[in-house]
Amino acid sequence: MRLIRNRSLISIVALVSMIGLLPLPGAMAATKRRAPARRSSSRTSARGRRGRTTGGTTSKRLAAARRRAELARLAALRRAIAHDNAMKATTRASIERDDTRGEDPVVRQAIINALNGHAGTVVAIDPMTGKVYSIVNQELGEHAAFKPCSTMKLVVGLAGLHENEIGPTGVLELTGGDYHLDLTNALAHSDNGYFQEVGEKLGYQRVLEYAKDFGLGEPSGLNVPNETSGTIPLRVPPRGVTFMSSHGDGFAVSTLQLASLTSAIVNGGYLYKPQILRSDKEVASFKPVLRRKIEVNDSDRVRMLEGMMGSASYGTGKTSATPGALVAGKTGTCSDEISRIGLYTSVNNVDNPTLALAVIVRGSTERGASAATIAGEIYKQLAPRFNVAQSRPRRVTQVSAAKNSSDK
């Protein structure tokens, strides 16, 4: 009996021991909850590894993209330099072919010195008679036409004054009233918004009529064959009359046309035929040949000259300023399908205008300021000869250079 009790006791102890080795139901539940937690931690670690991998790949891709962009930039730069050099070489070759008979050798040399390898052309004429002193790179100067860019603002400004679309103060409210600007500073700084507003007021037809009146769209009358007539827009250009008025959309002008147009503004509306005096007989019998008299009243002319002098003294053409002379001019900068274009059309002294220059240069870095710099260098070289009192057919009223009073 004692033996049975002992065996039972042993069995109970063994059973209790076995029960102790097994997890209780609550413990099993806790174990199941912890397992997903361990799996979640594993996924987080994997995501971290993938994140580091993705971040590294992104950085490599960005670096590769930057390298490709830099290579593309350098390739474009090389192409631009090659194109510029080709145009410069063409200019040099063209200048060597110029017919220099009847040209003023001192003026011609001053122009060549100032061009100093730029690709382009320069026309130098007497603004009071139309006598041609020199055309350097005659192939471009006589037979090629270019987008006028902002030099078109000269025509639009005069048209706006004559049609009373620019009031007595010349001040316009622009960009919904964001700023106000007067005509003087609009010309000096070549403000697109101002002339777009004037062009919109004038409309396509009136802008075109004034452009034709100043000789655009027809040969200047130079006494050489095959002179270009340039082009005028036969309909409103795609960007409208606004860009036609501020950027010269739809127009193509020659260097001679620019020089003649500027001369007519300065001399009071006399549009002369340019003449190259090839022989002693032509020199002896020379007389100005008037193409037409444009209606430019003295008040409008003076207001335009104030803005043009502002350009030469503190505006976009300030690199043309010449000590002791009231240079007046207008810059132009834009592009066509070939390259950038820089233009500057000007006179050496509004009080005693003896020399008018039209400069057009081409190249990837050319601007109106580049052309103005060339004009300024020519004026400085020729100042001892041209900035002296001379007997002129008409004297231009002296005006004072405008001060920069209302910059944007």
Buried (B, 14 or more C-beta within 10 A) or exposed (E): EEEEEEEEEEEEEEEEEEEEEEEEEEEEEEEEEEEEEEEEEEEEEEEEEEEEEEEEEEEEEEEEEEEEEEEEEEEEEEEBEEBBEEBBEBBBEBBEEBEBEBBBEEBBBBBBEBBEEBBBBBBBBBBBBBBBBBBBBBBBBBEBBBBBBBBBBBBBBBBBBBBEBBEEEBBBEBEEEEBEBBBBBBBBBBBBBBBBBBBBBBBBEBBBEBBEBBBBBBBBBBBBEEBBBBBBBEEBBEEBBBBBBBBBBBBBBBBBBBBBBBBBBBBBBBBBBBBBBBEEEEEEEEEBEEBEEBEBEEEBBBBBBBBBBBBBBBBBBBBBBBEEBBBBBBBBBBEEEEBBBBBBBBBBBBEBBBBBBBBBBBBBEBBBBBBBBBBBBBBBBBBEEBBEEEEBEEEBEEBEBBEBEBEB
